[in-house]
């Protein structure tokens, strides 16, 4: 027997290795989704490009994380976190067609502050990792926090613009965008444990962790995902409404 981070892990509890050939089987359903996307969505290149980027980026990040986990530097960890915020803000406004730079500034502020506050709370308060820049925790958790904030901001931006283009008031658009942006998080809250064993919990259980310890980490992840998404969307929508008000006043 050997001792694991979250309990006793037996020698036969190691994760099952997935060869590249069998890994390729997991991509087959994407071909079907891509076919439907071409027929219904009319975007023939979007899904293949996104799939290719996903595979390449994940392999690259795997090699990068292997390197970063061996480098215990606060500046390196901080640099990775800042990079994640900058990139996530740019991706978050991909549906915005007008005023992209202003939207990028708002998204950067929203994700940086909203996700950053949750990040600090988790790293220094909840898990209290020492040192705080331990890459295994600092980088892995930041990815989840800022990625979910990014998705929520994207949904809010798209819905807000759609409502405004439809002639709705800024207040109505803000409220509708807020509700729409949080639908994925609320659905996940309702389904967790009943429909799915998500994210970090699944990984830990597969790796042989004590399920009760994995549950605690999953609760932390669910809370930080909702918190970062909610704060980021609130900041973004406030900035969007204020920006429109200033533009009207100046006109």
N, C-alpha and C positions, 0 to 999 in steps of 0.2 A: 504493500500500500504506500501511496505517497500523498503528502499533504498538499491540497490545492488552496488557492486564495479564498474560496468560498465554501470550504468544507473538505471532506475526504473524497479523494478521486482515486479509484482503483486503476490498476495497470491496464485493465481491459476496457476502460471508459474513455479512451482517447478518441478524438474526432476521426470520422471516416474520411480518408483522403479521396478527393475527386479528381481523377485523371482528366486531361484536357479533352480527350475524345468524348467522355461521358458528359463533361461540362457543356460541350457543344450541343448536346441533346436539349439542354434547358433553353436554348435559343430558338428551337424549332417553332414554338407557339408564336414567336414574334413574327415569323413569316406569314402566318395566318392573320395576325393583327395588322401587319403591313398591307396585306391584300385588301382587307376591309377598309383600311385607311385610304388607300388609293381609290377605291370605288366610292366611298361615302364622303371622305374628307377632302379629296382632291389635292392632298399634299404628298406627292410621291416621294420626295426626297427627305422629308423631315424625320420619319421614323428610322430609316436606314442610317442616316447621319447620327442621330441621337444614340442608336444602338452601338454603332461603331465607336463613338466617343465614349460611351459608358464602359465598354470592354477595355479599350486602351487606357482610359483614365484610371480605372480601378486597378489594372495591373501596374501602372506607373506608380499609383499611390501606395500599392502594396510594397514595392521596392523602396519607395521614399520613406514609408513608415518604419520599415526594417532599419533604415539608416537613422531616422530621427529618434527612434526609441533607444538608440545607443548614445545619443548626444543629449546630455543633461545641461542645457543652457537656457536660461530664462529668455534671452534675446531671440534665440531660434524659435522657441515656442510662441513667443509674442508675435514674431514676424509671421509665422504660419497662421495664427489667429487673425491678424490684420488682413492678410491675403485672403482668407476665407470670407471675411466681411466685405471686402472690396469686390470680389468676384460674385458673391451671392447678391449684392445690391444691383450689379449690372444685369445678372440673369433675371432678377425679380421684375425688371421693368421692360422685359422683352416684348410684352404685348402693348406697350405704350407707343402710340404713333406720333403724338404731338408733344413738344417740350421734353424731349428725352433727357437732356442734361439736368433740367430742373427736377425731373422725376428721379433721376439717379441720385442727386443730392439728397432728396427726401428719403429715398429708399436706404441710402447709406446711413443717414442719421437714424432712421427707424430701426434698421437691423442692428446697427452698432450700439445704440443705447438700449433698445428693447432686449436684444439677445445678450448684450454685454452685462446688463444688470443680473439677468438670470445666471449667466456664466459665473460671475463673481459669487453669487449666492451659493451655487452648487459646489464650486471648487473650494471656497474658503469656509462655507458654513455647513453644507450637508455632508460631504465626504471628507472635508478638512484634510486633503492630501498634503503631505509634506515630503519634498518641497512642492509648492503650488504648480510649478512648471513641469512636473513629472509627465513626460510626453504621453504615456499610456492612458492617462486620464485627461490631461489638459487638451490634447489634440483630438482624441476620440470623442469626448463630450462636446467640444466646441463644434465639431462637424454636425452632430445631431441638432444642436441648438440653432445654429445659424441657417442650416438647410431648411428646417421647418419654418423659421421666421421668413425666409426667402419665399417659400411656397405660399405662405399666408399673404404676404405683401403682394405677390403676383396676382392672386385671386382677388384681393381687394382693389387693386389698381384696375384690373380688367372690368370688374363689375361696376366700380364707381364711374369709369368713363362711359360704359354702356348705358348706365342710368342717366347720366348727364346728356348724352347724345339723344336719348329718348325724351328729353324735355323735363325730366324730373328736377326737383330742387336739390341744392347741394346737401341740405340736411337729410332729405329722403335718400339720396344717393349714398351718403355716408353710412346711414343706418343699414341700408340694404347690403352694401359692400361689407360691412362689419359681420353681419350674419352669414353671408356667403363664404367669407374667408375662413370662418371657424368651423364650417361644416365638417371638413376632414377630421379635425381634432375631436369634435363632439362625437362623431360616429365612432372614432377609435375608442373613446372613453366608454361608450355604450357597449361596444363589441368585445373589448378586451376580457379575456378569460372565458367568454362564452363562444365567440366565433374564432378568435385567434390568440396565439401566444406570440406577441410581437417582439421585434427588435432585440434588444440586449438580453431579454429573458430567454428567448429561444437559443441564442448563441451560448449563453452560460449553461443552460440545461444540457444542450448537446455536448458541451465540453466537460460535463460531469459535475456541475455545481449543485449545491444543495438547493432544491426548488424554493424553499422559503427565503433563502438569501437572495436568490434571483428575483423573487417577487418584490423585495424591498428596493432593489435597484430599478426594477421596471416601474414601480410607483414613482420613484424619483425622476425617471426619464419622462414618464407621462406628464408629470407636473411641470417639468422644465420645458417640455415641448409646448404645452398649452400656454404657459406663462410667456415664453419668448414670442410665440405667434401672436398672442393677444396684445402684448405691449408694442410689438413692432407694427402691427396693423393700426392700433390706436394712434401711435405717433405719425405714421404715414398719412392716415386719413385727416388728422388734424392739420398737418402741413399742407395737404392737398386743398382742403377747404380754405385755409388761410391764404394760400397762394392765389386761389381764384378771387377771393375777396379783395386782395391787394390789386390784382390786375383790373378788376371792375372799377375800383376807386381811382386808379391811375388813368383809366380810359376816358 
